[in-house]
């Protein structure tokens, strides 16, 4: 196994692990931080693009921190917010009563 494949494998395991952790947080009613969910989406998209275009997986080393910036920027637009909230709502399918707790307190940041 080459170094590039190891980087790609680690990135894929980390991303799937983060999605699983988000799923568990939603199921248990724990607090979910939307920018981290958005960053995970952006990083997953980066992995898919690396695979599709056949570029070096070493690009994931700089795309990882950039995904956090793009994930936060994504939430500034209504499409990004609807995408993330739709994903979180989709994770609650099959439960009778669910409350998604987002880490947001009005007036606490200014």
GROMACS elastic network, one bead per residue, 0.5 to 0.9 nm:
[ bonds ]
;  ai    aj funct       b0    kb
    1     4     6  0.82529   500
    1     5     6  0.63392   500
    1     6     6  0.68878   500
    2     5     6  0.53657   500
    2     6     6  0.63865   500
    2     7     6  0.88453   500
    3     6     6  0.50561   500
    3     7     6  0.62814   500
    3     8     6  0.87084   500
    3    58     6  0.87099   500
    4     7     6  0.51902   500
    4     8     6  0.62893   500
    4     9     6  0.86322   500
    4    56     6  0.68202   500
    4    57     6  0.54625   500
    4    58     6  0.62622   500
    5     8     6  0.50214   500
    5     9     6  0.60160   500
    5    10     6  0.85367   500
    5    57     6  0.72107   500
    6     9     6  0.50455   500
    6    10     6  0.60979   500
    6    11     6  0.85306   500
    6    57     6  0.88491   500
    7    10     6  0.52112   500
    7    11     6  0.61564   500
    7    12     6  0.86304   500
    7    57     6  0.63240   500
    7    58     6  0.67908   500
    7    60     6  0.78106   500
    7    61     6  0.82569   500
    8    11     6  0.51298   500
    8    12     6  0.61599   500
    8    13     6  0.86376   500
    8    47     6  0.76036   500
    8    50     6  0.88958   500
    8    51     6  0.88807   500
    8    57     6  0.55935   500
    8    58     6  0.79815   500
    8    60     6  0.77342   500
    9    12     6  0.51317   500
    9    13     6  0.61388   500
    9    14     6  0.85256   500
   10    13     6  0.51576   500
   10    14     6  0.60374   500
   10    15     6  0.85476   500
   11    14     6  0.51473   500
   11    15     6  0.61158   500
   11    16     6  0.86346   500
   11    43     6  0.86637   500
   11    44     6  0.86131   500
   11    47     6  0.75047   500
   11    60     6  0.75994   500
   11    64     6  0.87855   500
   12    15     6  0.51756   500
   12    16     6  0.61518   500
   12    17     6  0.83964   500
   12    44     6  0.77826   500
   12    47     6  0.72890   500
   13    16     6  0.52936   500
   13    17     6  0.59576   500
   13    18     6  0.85667   500
   14    17     6  0.50236   500
   14    18     6  0.61537   500
   14    19     6  0.87260   500
   15    18     6  0.50926   500
   15    19     6  0.63017   500
   15    20     6  0.86137   500
   15    40     6  0.65550   500
   15    41     6  0.85537   500
   15    43     6  0.74406   500
   15    44     6  0.63869   500
   16    19     6  0.50984   500
   16    20     6  0.61405   500
   16    21     6  0.85852   500
   16    44     6  0.85606   500
   17    20     6  0.50307   500
   17    21     6  0.61183   500
   17    22     6  0.86233   500
   18    22     6  0.61541   500
   18    23     6  0.85321   500
   18    37     6  0.84281   500
   18    40     6  0.71442   500
   19    22     6  0.50844   500
   19    23     6  0.61703   500
   19    24     6  0.86998   500
   19    37     6  0.79907   500
   19    40     6  0.74963   500
   19    41     6  0.87915   500
   20    24     6  0.62675   500
   20    25     6  0.86772   500
   21    24     6  0.50440   500
   21    25     6  0.61651   500
   21    26     6  0.86541   500
   22    25     6  0.50401   500
   22    26     6  0.62142   500
   22    27     6  0.85743   500
   22    32     6  0.70982   500
   22    37     6  0.74374   500
   22    88     6  0.84245   500
   22    91     6  0.88266   500
   23    26     6  0.52502   500
   23    27     6  0.61650   500
   23    28     6  0.86429   500
   23    88     6  0.80112   500
   23    91     6  0.61682   500
   23    92     6  0.83991   500
   24    27     6  0.50289   500
   24    28     6  0.60365   500
   24    29     6  0.84271   500
   24    30     6  0.83194   500
   25    28     6  0.52490   500
   25    29     6  0.59817   500
   25    31     6  0.67610   500
   25    32     6  0.65964   500
   25   100     6  0.89750   500
   26    29     6  0.51891   500
   26    30     6  0.61878   500
   26    31     6  0.76481   500
   26    32     6  0.70033   500
   26    88     6  0.71816   500
   26    89     6  0.87696   500
   26    91     6  0.69612   500
   26    92     6  0.69565   500
   26    98     6  0.82430   500
   26    99     6  0.81731   500
   26   100     6  0.62550   500
   26   101     6  0.80415   500
   27    30     6  0.77909   500
   27    91     6  0.75731   500
   27    92     6  0.66012   500
   27    95     6  0.81438   500
   27    98     6  0.77816   500
   27   100     6  0.87328   500
   28    98     6  0.89656   500
   29    32     6  0.85712   500
   29    98     6  0.72579   500
   29    99     6  0.63555   500
   29   100     6  0.62205   500
   29   101     6  0.67277   500
   30   100     6  0.77135   500
   30   101     6  0.65378   500
   30   102     6  0.87490   500
   31   100     6  0.73474   500
   31   102     6  0.55913   500
   31   103     6  0.60543   500
   32    36     6  0.82826   500
   32    37     6  0.79496   500
   32    88     6  0.89828   500
   32   100     6  0.74181   500
   32   101     6  0.60439   500
   32   102     6  0.50627   500
   32   103     6  0.61451   500
   33    36     6  0.56433   500
   33    37     6  0.66469   500
   33   101     6  0.85443   500
   33   102     6  0.58262   500
   33   103     6  0.52552   500
   33   104     6  0.82336   500
   34    37     6  0.50209   500
   34    38     6  0.61658   500
   34    39     6  0.85543   500
   34    71     6  0.88508   500
   34    72     6  0.84767   500
   34    75     6  0.80212   500
   34    81     6  0.84118   500
   34    84     6  0.70170   500
   34    85     6  0.81872   500
   34   102     6  0.68455   500
   34   103     6  0.74829   500
   35    38     6  0.50093   500
   35    39     6  0.60256   500
   35    40     6  0.85575   500
   35    68     6  0.75321   500
   35    69     6  0.89974   500
   35    71     6  0.58105   500
   35    72     6  0.51581   500
   35    73     6  0.86611   500
   35    74     6  0.83947   500
   35    75     6  0.70476   500
   35    84     6  0.89687   500
   36    40     6  0.61424   500
   36    41     6  0.86219   500
   36    68     6  0.71761   500
   36    71     6  0.71715   500
   36    72     6  0.79759   500
   37    40     6  0.51514   500
   37    41     6  0.63771   500
   37    42     6  0.88392   500
   37    71     6  0.77663   500
   37    84     6  0.70356   500
   37    88     6  0.88823   500
   38    41     6  0.50473   500
   38    42     6  0.63139   500
   38    43     6  0.86895   500
   38    67     6  0.84252   500
   38    68     6  0.77952   500
   38    70     6  0.81273   500
   38    72     6  0.69006   500
   38    74     6  0.70598   500
   38    75     6  0.74240   500
   38    80     6  0.78922   500
   38    81     6  0.86780   500
   38    83     6  0.87714   500
   38    84     6  0.64668   500
   39    42     6  0.50922   500
   39    43     6  0.61608   500
   39    44     6  0.85376   500
   39    64     6  0.87406   500
   39    65     6  0.89885   500
   39    66     6  0.86937   500
   39    67     6  0.51885   500
   39    69     6  0.74616   500
   39    70     6  0.67993   500
   39    72     6  0.69807   500
   39    74     6  0.86523   500
   40    43     6  0.50991   500
   40    44     6  0.60592   500
   40    45     6  0.85351   500
   40    67     6  0.73673   500
   40    68     6  0.77978   500
   40    71     6  0.75610   500
   41    44     6  0.50972   500
   41    45     6  0.62139   500
   41    46     6  0.86564   500
   41    67     6  0.83109   500
   41    71     6  0.75483   500
   41    84     6  0.87125   500
   42    45     6  0.50234   500
   42    46     6  0.62446   500
   42    47     6  0.88129   500
   42    64     6  0.89104   500
   42    66     6  0.89170   500
   42    67     6  0.53887   500
   42    68     6  0.78362   500
   42    70     6  0.70286   500
   42    71     6  0.61626   500
   42    74     6  0.89829   500
   43    47     6  0.63348   500
   43    48     6  0.87086   500
   43    60     6  0.82764   500
   43    63     6  0.70970   500
   43    64     6  0.62482   500
   43    65     6  0.89208   500
   43    66     6  0.85006   500
   43    67     6  0.53743   500
   43    68     6  0.81374   500
   43    71     6  0.86648   500
   44    47     6  0.51247   500
   44    48     6  0.63551   500
   44    49     6  0.87056   500
   45    48     6  0.50712   500
   45    49     6  0.61681   500
   45    50     6  0.86209   500
   46    49     6  0.50962   500
   46    50     6  0.61512   500
   46    51     6  0.86633   500
   46    60     6  0.72458   500
   46    63     6  0.70187   500
   46    64     6  0.84563   500
   46    67     6  0.81310   500
   47    50     6  0.51220   500
   47    51     6  0.63086   500
   47    52     6  0.86616   500
   47    57     6  0.80154   500
   47    60     6  0.72158   500
   48    51     6  0.51872   500
   48    52     6  0.60845   500
   48    53     6  0.85645   500
   49    52     6  0.50479   500
   49    53     6  0.58998   500
   49    54     6  0.80031   500
   49    55     6  0.83327   500
   50    53     6  0.55294   500
   50    54     6  0.56722   500
   50    55     6  0.53274   500
   50    56     6  0.69183   500
   50    57     6  0.63353   500
   50    59     6  0.79380   500
   50    60     6  0.79945   500
   51    54     6  0.51619   500
   51    55     6  0.70635   500
   51    56     6  0.86814   500
   51    57     6  0.80562   500
   52    55     6  0.81566   500
   54    57     6  0.84017   500
   55    58     6  0.85011   500
   55    59     6  0.77580   500
   56    59     6  0.59939   500
   56    60     6  0.82441   500
   57    60     6  0.55277   500
   57    61     6  0.78741   500
   58    61     6  0.56003   500
   58    62     6  0.78954   500
   59    62     6  0.57332   500
   59    63     6  0.61725   500
   59    64     6  0.86866   500
   60    64     6  0.57561   500
   60    65     6  0.89863   500
   61    64     6  0.56562   500
   61    65     6  0.77826   500
   62    65     6  0.60631   500
   62    66     6  0.65387   500
   62    67     6  0.88155   500
   63    67     6  0.58600   500
   63    68     6  0.88873   500
   64    67     6  0.52950   500
   64    68     6  0.71628   500
   65    68     6  0.54997   500
   65    69     6  0.70360   500
   66    69     6  0.52048   500
   66    70     6  0.62465   500
   66    71     6  0.84127   500
   67    70     6  0.50395   500
   67    71     6  0.57391   500
   67    72     6  0.85140   500
   68    72     6  0.62708   500
   68    73     6  0.86272   500
   69    72     6  0.53261   500
   69    73     6  0.62738   500
   69    74     6  0.85931   500
   70    74     6  0.59042   500
   70    75     6  0.87760   500
   71    74     6  0.50485   500
   71    75     6  0.67742   500
   71    80     6  0.86886   500
   72    75     6  0.54728   500
   72    76     6  0.71895   500
   73    76     6  0.53745   500
   73    77     6  0.75517   500
   73    80     6  0.86487   500
   74    77     6  0.58560   500
   74    78     6  0.84589   500
   74    79     6  0.80091   500
   74    80     6  0.50397   500
   74    81     6  0.73204   500
   75    78     6  0.70293   500
   75    79     6  0.79513   500
   75    80     6  0.50638   500
   75    81     6  0.50334   500
   75    82     6  0.87117   500
   75    84     6  0.82572   500
   76    79     6  0.87306   500
   76    80     6  0.72520   500
   76    81     6  0.73963   500
   77    80     6  0.54599   500
   77    81     6  0.64924   500
   77    82     6  0.87882   500
   78    81     6  0.50974   500
   78    82     6  0.60499   500
   78    83     6  0.84553   500
   79    82     6  0.51634   500
   79    83     6  0.60505   500
   79    84     6  0.87010   500
   80    83     6  0.50095   500
   80    84     6  0.62424   500
   80    85     6  0.85953   500
   81    84     6  0.52804   500
   81    85     6  0.61144   500
   81    86     6  0.83636   500
   82    85     6  0.51722   500
   82    86     6  0.58024   500
   82    87     6  0.84193   500
   83    86     6  0.51295   500
   83    87     6  0.61684   500
   83    88     6  0.87077   500
   84    87     6  0.50783   500
   84    88     6  0.62501   500
   84    89     6  0.85995   500
   85    88     6  0.50425   500
   85    89     6  0.60569   500
   85    90     6  0.84910   500
   86    89     6  0.50240   500
   86    90     6  0.60709   500
   86    91     6  0.87364   500
   87    90     6  0.50157   500
   87    91     6  0.64816   500
   88    91     6  0.52167   500
   88    92     6  0.69667   500
   88   100     6  0.77650   500
   89    92     6  0.53648   500
   89    93     6  0.72199   500
   89   100     6  0.80469   500
   90    93     6  0.56199   500
   91    94     6  0.85781   500
   92    95     6  0.58464   500
   92    96     6  0.87136   500
   92    97     6  0.86953   500
   92    98     6  0.67275   500
   92    99     6  0.89917   500
   92   100     6  0.87377   500
   93    96     6  0.84551   500
   95    98     6  0.66086   500
  101   104     6  0.84981   500
  102   105     6  0.87321   500
  104   108     6  0.82828   500
  105   108     6  0.55484   500
  105   109     6  0.77656   500
  106   109     6  0.74258   500
  106   110     6  0.89601   500
  107   110     6  0.59128   500
